[in-house]
Every structure is written in C-alpha cells, then in structure tokens.
Amino acid sequence: MSKRRLIAALIAFVLTITVTGMWSAATIERDGDPDVNAIEDSGSSAGTMNEKKGGNKVVKVLAAPFKAFGRLFGHNGDRKLERMSEKDAEKFASVGVTKVDDARTVAATKLVSTTAKEHLAAGREYLLAGRTNEAIAELSTAASLDPKLTEAHNLLGVAYDQKGLGDRAKESYERAVKVQPEDPETLNNLGFSLYQNGNYRAAVDRLKRAVKLAPTDERILNNLGLALCRLGKFDDAYKSFSRATGPLTGSLNMARMLERFGREDDAIKYYEAARQIEPNNTLALRRLADLYERVGKSAESQSARTALSSVSSGASVASIER
C-alpha cells in the first residue's frame, strides 16, 4: 500500500471513530456514580460537595476518539501519573509534623497554621483542576500540620474517593466529622462515601443527620433518596427526592432508579405521575414509549411516541417562528 493511501486510510479511520465518539460520548465518557448520573439527567444534583462535576463535555466528546486511538496502539497517555495504591497513600498520610509544646514558640505555631492553610488552598486548586495525586499530597500535609482543619480532611476524603480508595476516604471524612460534628457538608460526603461502598444503612444514618442540619439542601436530599432506594424503601426515597426538587423531578428520579432495578411496571407509574404534572415532559414520554414497548403494551407505547412527536414538532415550529 502506498504512503498516500495509508495516510488516507488512517485519516478516515480517525474520523470514523470521532463521529462514533461524538454520537455516543454520553456513555463512553460518562464518569462518576451510575445512580448519580441517572438522576442528574433530570436536572438533579447529587454526590459529594466540593467535587468537580462533569467537566467540559465538548472536550470529552472530542477527546474520546483520540483516547480510543491511543488505546489501540497501547498508548495510555499520562495514566501512570494518576495511579495510586494504598502504599502511595500511606506515604502521604505519614507526613511528619513537629509538635510545639514550648509556650515561647507561639509565633512558630501560628506559622504552622498559616502554612497548613496554604497547603489547603493549593490542595483545593489541584482538586478542582483534576490533579488528584497532587491534591492528596497537599491536603495530607495540611491535615498533618493542623489536625483540626476540617476542610483539609473533608477535601482529602473527596480526593481519595476519586482515586477509588474508599476506606481512606471514610477515615478522612470521619476525622472531619469528629472535629466538626454539626457540619452538613462533611456528613453528606461521609454518607455518600458509605453509600458508594455499599454500606447503605450507615449512609442513611449520616445523611439523615445532614438533612436535619440542612433541611432544604438538594444534594443531601437526593443522596438520601439514592441510599433509601438501595434499601428498598421506595416511598421514603420518593419523599426525599420530592423535597429536593419538587414532585415532577422527584417522580422522574424515582422512575430512573426503578428502571435501573429492572422494575419496569413501577417505573412506568412514576413516569406517568410526571406526565400528569407536565404532559409535555419529553423525558417521561421518551421513557414511557420504550418501557411500554418492553412490557408488551404496544398501544400505550405508540400513544407516548405520538405525544413525543407532537411536542418535538411544536418546539420546531416555535423555533422557526422566533
């Protein structure tokens, strides 16, 4: 094969993968907890606080084919830089600190406190930038220099969760809660970490405590709803979802979760409830069309598809008229 043909074939191959990546980016590049992703599709917030969510979707779409292309030829980019084992985490956790007991060294103590806050600020910036290893190093130093610095422990927990080190995340959150037991953000993060690791009863306990401290916080209420779903307490979960974002989104969230559990008939009931509140809700209509078809109710499926088509046509006409 000539060099020109080889280059043309390579370009065509990359373009094909690019189109495929853009078409299916929502599944290929979908990060995070699957339950959280499911309810975020309806516009809800869930998960830990202070965590960078989503990112630039356009960048992810464009990056997908080139990541695939790199994997094809065995190139892993900078993944090695972001790997972390328990042994690596142990190095960060064992940062030494000199304890100051002499009353004459008050100035030195203040300097340590200032330095801890500087490491905290650096760790926070690294975490927001997605540089998790550097964040863990800075936040570990901050927490070691000032063990009462709640935010350092809290953010360290978020960073460990991002690295998949659930036990270490739990330890960090628990240290933060011990220092500041009435902080709803830390209780939420601890509860969500427990939830992600399958400890649903303990998660519900922490999240309920967080709800008492922040009764209108959407993220905490949605996390509680997710944990209650995992315990099979669907009525209580719906109440929590509804308190978070109202009956419409609460119904959609319950339907999405029930779909994930393979309970199509129950999911249909909640999608129909959402449809009663907002007849032209496209998410409810689209899912009803699919679910009714799946359970063998072709007439109901066609009705939902017709309604969805009508909504889409109306939106197109309105757009043209504007």
One Martini backbone bead per residue (centre of mass of N, CA, C, O) as a GRO file, in nm:
protein
  322
    1MET     BB    1   0.097   0.035   0.022
    2SER     BB    2   0.079   0.352  -0.003
    3LYS     BB    3   0.132   0.632   0.176
    4ARG     BB    4  -0.126   0.785   0.089
    5ARG     BB    5  -0.327   0.558   0.157
    6LEU     BB    6  -0.251   0.526   0.451
    7ILE     BB    7  -0.327   0.812   0.538
    8ALA     BB    8  -0.623   0.804   0.443
    9ALA     BB    9  -0.706   0.564   0.619
   10LEU     BB   10  -0.635   0.695   0.889
   11ILE     BB   11  -0.824   0.938   0.868
   12ALA     BB   12  -1.087   0.777   0.835
   13PHE     BB   13  -1.064   0.629   1.102
   14VAL     BB   14  -1.065   0.876   1.291
   15LEU     BB   15  -1.336   0.997   1.192
   16THR     BB   16  -1.511   0.757   1.268
   17ILE     BB   17  -1.449   0.768   1.570
   18THR     BB   18  -1.543   1.058   1.615
   19VAL     BB   19  -1.841   1.015   1.547
   20THR     BB   20  -1.888   0.793   1.753
   21GLY     BB   21  -1.800   0.958   2.000
   22MET     BB   22  -2.017   1.186   1.966
   23TRP     BB   23  -2.270   0.995   1.973
   24SER     BB   24  -2.148   0.825   2.256
   25ALA     BB   25  -2.034   1.008   2.496
   26ALA     BB   26  -2.236   0.955   2.731
   27THR     BB   27  -2.107   0.658   2.770
   28ILE     BB   28  -1.797   0.662   2.735
   29GLU     BB   29  -1.754   0.951   2.925
   30ARG     BB   30  -1.902   0.851   3.186
   31ASP     BB   31  -1.876   0.965   3.493
   32GLY     BB   32  -1.929   0.818   3.783
   33ASP     BB   33  -2.210   0.750   3.937
   34PRO     BB   34  -2.480   0.591   3.803
   35ASP     BB   35  -2.706   0.705   3.986
   36VAL     BB   36  -2.631   1.000   3.957
   37ASN     BB   37  -2.655   1.015   3.650
   38ALA     BB   38  -2.956   0.944   3.635
   39ILE     BB   39  -3.060   1.206   3.801
   40GLU     BB   40  -2.903   1.429   3.640
   41ASP     BB   41  -3.081   1.408   3.379
   42SER     BB   42  -3.319   1.574   3.553
   43GLY     BB   43  -3.145   1.810   3.718
   44SER     BB   44  -2.984   1.688   3.950
   45SER     BB   45  -2.819   1.684   4.265
   46ALA     BB   46  -2.520   1.491   4.352
   47GLY     BB   47  -2.308   1.385   4.590
   48THR     BB   48  -2.037   1.554   4.644
   49MET     BB   49  -1.882   1.814   4.779
   50ASN     BB   50  -1.629   1.992   4.611
   51GLU     BB   51  -1.675   1.856   4.335
   52LYS     BB   52  -1.587   1.800   4.020
   53LYS     BB   53  -1.825   1.827   3.765
   54GLY     BB   54  -1.807   1.680   3.444
   55GLY     BB   55  -1.709   1.916   3.263
   56ASN     BB   56  -1.601   1.933   2.940
   57LYS     BB   57  -1.793   1.793   2.698
   58VAL     BB   58  -1.648   1.871   2.439
   59VAL     BB   59  -1.374   1.759   2.515
   60LYS     BB   60  -1.472   1.468   2.560
   61VAL     BB   61  -1.575   1.416   2.276
   62LEU     BB   62  -1.299   1.478   2.129
   63ALA     BB   63  -1.124   1.273   2.306
   64ALA     BB   64  -1.235   0.987   2.264
   65PRO     BB   65  -1.102   0.891   1.991
   66PHE     BB   66  -0.801   0.939   2.088
   67LYS     BB   67  -0.810   0.738   2.316
   68ALA     BB   68  -0.878   0.497   2.142
   69PHE     BB   69  -0.633   0.522   1.956
   70GLY     BB   70  -0.423   0.488   2.181
   71ARG     BB   71  -0.518   0.207   2.281
   72LEU     BB   72  -0.466   0.053   2.017
   73PHE     BB   73  -0.134   0.132   2.057
   74GLY     BB   74  -0.077   0.135   2.383
   75HIS     BB   75  -0.161   0.425   2.478
   76ASN     BB   76  -0.188   0.600   2.816
   77GLY     BB   77  -0.050   0.845   2.862
   78ASP     BB   78  -0.089   0.977   3.207
   79ARG     BB   79  -0.192   0.744   3.395
   80LYS     BB   80   0.055   0.685   3.577
   81LEU     BB   81   0.033   0.959   3.733
   82GLU     BB   82  -0.273   0.870   3.857
   83ARG     BB   83  -0.178   0.648   4.014
   84MET     BB   84  -0.290   0.468   4.321
   85SER     BB   85  -0.197   0.331   4.618
   86GLU     BB   86  -0.185   0.248   4.941
   87LYS     BB   87   0.119   0.308   4.962
   88ASP     BB   88   0.105   0.596   4.857
   89ALA     BB   89  -0.096   0.701   5.071
   90GLU     BB   90   0.088   0.643   5.316
   91LYS     BB   91   0.295   0.860   5.253
   92PHE     BB   92   0.102   1.100   5.287
   93ALA     BB   93  -0.004   1.024   5.585
   94SER     BB   94   0.319   1.037   5.705
   95VAL     BB   95   0.353   1.324   5.765
   96GLY     BB   96   0.558   1.512   5.943
   97VAL     BB   97   0.526   1.663   6.282
   98THR     BB   98   0.609   1.917   6.494
   99LYS     BB   99   0.561   1.951   6.820
  100VAL     BB  100   0.445   2.239   7.014
  101ASP     BB  101   0.503   2.322   7.371
  102ASP     BB  102   0.637   2.584   7.379
  103ALA     BB  103   0.537   2.902   7.469
  104ARG     BB  104   0.773   3.050   7.295
  105THR     BB  105   0.633   2.922   7.008
  106VAL     BB  106   0.385   3.080   6.890
  107ALA     BB  107   0.485   3.179   6.617
  108ALA     BB  108   0.533   2.895   6.501
  109THR     BB  109   0.239   2.803   6.521
  110LYS     BB  110   0.123   3.016   6.328
  111LEU     BB  111   0.293   2.926   6.086
  112VAL     BB  112   0.174   2.644   6.063
  113SER     BB  113  -0.117   2.739   6.011
  114THR     BB  114  -0.056   2.896   5.754
  115THR     BB  115   0.066   2.661   5.598
  116ALA     BB  116  -0.184   2.481   5.602
  117LYS     BB  117  -0.362   2.678   5.436
  118GLU     BB  118  -0.183   2.673   5.187
  119HIS     BB  119  -0.213   2.369   5.132
  120LEU     BB  120  -0.517   2.377   5.108
  121ALA     BB  121  -0.536   2.568   4.866
  122ALA     BB  122  -0.370   2.390   4.677
  123GLY     BB  123  -0.546   2.135   4.698
  124ARG     BB  124  -0.806   2.261   4.589
  125GLU     BB  125  -0.695   2.336   4.309
  126TYR     BB  126  -0.613   2.052   4.223
  127LEU     BB  127  -0.895   1.926   4.247
  128LEU     BB  128  -1.037   2.116   4.037
  129ALA     BB  129  -0.812   2.024   3.810
  130GLY     BB  130  -0.771   1.695   3.846
  131ARG     BB  131  -0.508   1.673   4.049
  132THR     BB  132  -0.514   1.435   4.275
  133ASN     BB  133  -0.230   1.369   4.379
  134GLU     BB  134  -0.153   1.659   4.456
  135ALA     BB  135  -0.389   1.702   4.647
  136ILE     BB  136  -0.315   1.483   4.852
  137ALA     BB  137  -0.044   1.597   4.935
  138GLU     BB  138  -0.146   1.876   5.037
  139LEU     BB  139  -0.378   1.779   5.230
  140SER     BB  140  -0.202   1.602   5.412
  141THR     BB  141  -0.024   1.830   5.512
  142ALA     BB  142  -0.248   2.007   5.632
  143ALA     BB  143  -0.363   1.788   5.832
  144SER     BB  144  -0.091   1.750   5.985
  145LEU     BB  145  -0.042   2.048   6.076
  146ASP     BB  146  -0.385   2.065   6.108
  147PRO     BB  147  -0.612   1.852   6.255
  148LYS     BB  148  -0.854   2.092   6.270
  149LEU     BB  149  -0.881   2.099   5.955
  150THR     BB  150  -1.163   2.014   5.812
  151GLU     BB  151  -1.131   2.066   5.503
  152ALA     BB  152  -0.891   1.881   5.458
  153HIS     BB  153  -1.034   1.615   5.524
  154ASN     BB  154  -1.269   1.643   5.330
  155LEU     BB  155  -1.104   1.674   5.061
  156LEU     BB  156  -0.947   1.413   5.100
  157GLY     BB  157  -1.191   1.234   5.070
  158VAL     BB  158  -1.261   1.315   4.782
  159ALA     BB  159  -0.990   1.226   4.658
  160TYR     BB  160  -1.003   0.928   4.742
  161ASP     BB  161  -1.263   0.867   4.593
  162GLN     BB  162  -1.146   0.929   4.308
  163LYS     BB  163  -0.928   0.681   4.356
  164GLY     BB  164  -1.088   0.437   4.513
  165LEU     BB  165  -1.034   0.500   4.839
  166GLY     BB  166  -1.271   0.436   5.058
  167ASP     BB  167  -1.139   0.399   5.338
  168ARG     BB  168  -0.982   0.668   5.340
  169ALA     BB  169  -1.220   0.850   5.302
  170LYS     BB  170  -1.369   0.771   5.560
  171GLU     BB  171  -1.146   0.861   5.755
  172SER     BB  172  -1.147   1.160   5.675
  173TYR     BB  173  -1.444   1.223   5.734
  174GLU     BB  174  -1.437   1.136   6.034
  175ARG     BB  175  -1.235   1.351   6.121
  176ALA     BB  176  -1.413   1.590   6.044
  177VAL     BB  177  -1.657   1.515   6.225
  178LYS     BB  178  -1.503   1.521   6.493
  179VAL     BB  179  -1.438   1.827   6.475
  180GLN     BB  180  -1.737   1.874   6.300
  181PRO     BB  181  -2.047   1.736   6.370
  182GLU     BB  182  -2.237   1.995   6.235
  183ASP     BB  183  -2.154   1.932   5.932
  184PRO     BB  184  -2.330   1.872   5.643
  185GLU     BB  185  -2.112   1.831   5.427
  186THR     BB  186  -1.952   1.603   5.568
  187LEU     BB  187  -2.190   1.411   5.612
  188ASN     BB  188  -2.251   1.380   5.315
  189ASN     BB  189  -1.978   1.266   5.223
  190LEU     BB  190  -1.983   1.023   5.409
  191GLY     BB  191  -2.252   0.904   5.314
  192PHE     BB  192  -2.171   0.871   5.013
  193SER     BB  193  -1.930   0.686   5.061
  194LEU     BB  194  -2.091   0.458   5.192
  195TYR     BB  195  -2.277   0.413   4.952
  196GLN     BB  196  -2.054   0.339   4.739
  197ASN     BB  197  -1.968   0.087   4.949
  198GLY     BB  198  -2.261  -0.047   5.048
  199ASN     BB  199  -2.336   0.127   5.324
  200TYR     BB  200  -2.657   0.212   5.355
  201ARG     BB  201  -2.735   0.248   5.652
  202ALA     BB  202  -2.507   0.442   5.730
  203ALA     BB  203  -2.576   0.650   5.516
  204VAL     BB  204  -2.859   0.724   5.617
  205ASP     BB  205  -2.773   0.825   5.892
  206ARG     BB  206  -2.589   1.062   5.796
  207LEU     BB  207  -2.798   1.198   5.602
  208LYS     BB  208  -3.012   1.261   5.815
  209ARG     BB  209  -2.831   1.448   5.978
  210ALA     BB  210  -2.786   1.648   5.746
  211VAL     BB  211  -3.086   1.725   5.701
  212LYS     BB  212  -3.131   1.856   5.980
  213LEU     BB  213  -2.911   2.085   5.912
  214ALA     BB  214  -3.018   2.073   5.584
  215PRO     BB  215  -3.344   2.063   5.475
  216THR     BB  216  -3.286   2.204   5.158
  217ASP     BB  217  -3.070   2.023   5.043
  218GLU     BB  218  -3.047   1.872   4.745
  219ARG     BB  219  -2.805   1.680   4.758
  220ILE     BB  220  -2.873   1.536   5.023
  221LEU     BB  221  -3.160   1.438   4.948
  222ASN     BB  222  -3.069   1.268   4.702
  223ASN     BB  223  -2.876   1.082   4.853
  224LEU     BB  224  -3.092   0.967   5.037
  225GLY     BB  225  -3.266   0.851   4.810
  226LEU     BB  226  -3.055   0.651   4.704
  227ALA     BB  227  -3.017   0.488   4.968
  228LEU     BB  228  -3.316   0.405   5.000
  229CYS     BB  229  -3.335   0.247   4.740
  230ARG     BB  230  -3.117   0.030   4.827
  231LEU     BB  231  -3.329  -0.057   5.070
  232GLY     BB  232  -3.636  -0.043   4.942
  233LYS     BB  233  -3.740   0.266   5.021
  234PHE     BB  234  -3.940   0.418   4.804
  235ASP     BB  235  -4.125   0.617   4.951
  236ASP     BB  236  -3.895   0.769   5.098
  237ALA     BB  237  -3.737   0.842   4.846
  238TYR     BB  238  -3.951   1.018   4.711
  239LYS     BB  239  -3.968   1.228   4.936
  240SER     BB  240  -3.674   1.320   4.906
  241PHE     BB  241  -3.679   1.402   4.608
  242SER     BB  242  -3.915   1.607   4.638
  243ARG     BB  243  -3.775   1.795   4.843
  244ALA     BB  244  -3.543   1.875   4.651
  245THR     BB  245  -3.731   1.933   4.345
  246GLY     BB  246  -4.001   1.808   4.342
  247PRO     BB  247  -4.245   1.608   4.199
  248LEU     BB  248  -4.139   1.584   3.914
  249THR     BB  249  -3.838   1.508   3.967
  250GLY     BB  250  -3.902   1.290   4.173
  251SER     BB  251  -4.043   1.101   3.970
  252LEU     BB  252  -3.807   1.072   3.771
  253ASN     BB  253  -3.602   0.956   3.972
  254MET     BB  254  -3.761   0.706   4.049
  255ALA     BB  255  -3.786   0.589   3.766
  256ARG     BB  256  -3.484   0.557   3.709
  257MET     BB  257  -3.423   0.365   3.944
  258LEU     BB  258  -3.630   0.142   3.872
  259GLU     BB  259  -3.500   0.078   3.606
  260ARG     BB  260  -3.226  -0.017   3.726
  261PHE     BB  261  -3.396  -0.258   3.884
  262GLY     BB  262  -3.618  -0.377   3.671
  263ARG     BB  263  -3.898  -0.194   3.734
  264GLU     BB  264  -4.108  -0.114   3.500
  265ASP     BB  265  -4.394  -0.075   3.622
  266ASP     BB  266  -4.304   0.132   3.839
  267ALA     BB  267  -4.176   0.334   3.648
  268ILE     BB  268  -4.431   0.403   3.489
  269LYS     BB  269  -4.588   0.535   3.722
  270TYR     BB  270  -4.384   0.775   3.756
  271TYR     BB  271  -4.397   0.880   3.465
  272GLU     BB  272  -4.703   0.935   3.476
  273ALA     BB  273  -4.686   1.137   3.707
  274ALA     BB  274  -4.515   1.338   3.547
  275ARG     BB  275  -4.723   1.371   3.315
  276GLN     BB  276  -4.946   1.498   3.491
  277ILE     BB  277  -4.777   1.753   3.555
  278GLU     BB  278  -4.618   1.720   3.254
  279PRO     BB  279  -4.729   1.634   2.949
  280ASN     BB  280  -4.449   1.747   2.779
  281ASN     BB  281  -4.242   1.551   2.892
  282THR     BB  282  -3.983   1.408   2.725
  283LEU     BB  283  -3.864   1.202   2.918
  284ALA     BB  284  -4.124   1.052   2.988
  285LEU     BB  285  -4.213   0.983   2.695
  286ARG     BB  286  -3.961   0.828   2.606
  287ARG     BB  287  -3.971   0.608   2.830
  288LEU     BB  288  -4.259   0.509   2.784
  289ALA     BB  289  -4.223   0.405   2.498
  290ASP     BB  290  -4.012   0.187   2.578
  291LEU     BB  291  -4.155   0.041   2.820
  292TYR     BB  292  -4.418  -0.043   2.683
  293GLU     BB  293  -4.275  -0.216   2.473
  294ARG     BB  294  -4.133  -0.408   2.678
  295VAL     BB  295  -4.429  -0.499   2.817
  296GLY     BB  296  -4.645  -0.519   2.563
  297LYS     BB  297  -4.762  -0.203   2.511
  298SER     BB  298  -4.820  -0.074   2.212
  299ALA     BB  299  -5.037   0.147   2.237
  300GLU     BB  300  -4.895   0.315   2.460
  301SER     BB  301  -4.635   0.357   2.304
  302GLN     BB  302  -4.759   0.510   2.062
  303SER     BB  303  -4.880   0.740   2.227
  304ALA     BB  304  -4.609   0.849   2.333
  305ARG     BB  305  -4.480   0.898   2.053
  306THR     BB  306  -4.692   1.099   1.951
  307ALA     BB  307  -4.654   1.307   2.174
  308LEU     BB  308  -4.351   1.352   2.123
  309SER     BB  309  -4.380   1.446   1.828
  310SER     BB  310  -4.560   1.690   1.891
  311VAL     BB  311  -4.360   1.839   2.070
  312SER     BB  312  -4.128   1.858   1.862
  313SER     BB  313  -4.289   2.011   1.644
  314GLY     BB  314  -4.364   2.256   1.818
  315ALA     BB  315  -4.071   2.343   1.877
  316SER     BB  316  -3.989   2.390   1.580
  317VAL     BB  317  -4.200   2.607   1.509
  318ALA     BB  318  -4.123   2.808   1.730
  319SER     BB  319  -3.832   2.847   1.630
  320ILE     BB  320  -3.902   2.959   1.348
  321GLU     BB  321  -4.081   3.204   1.441
  322ARG     BB  322  -3.833   3.341   1.598
   0.00000   0.00000   0.00000
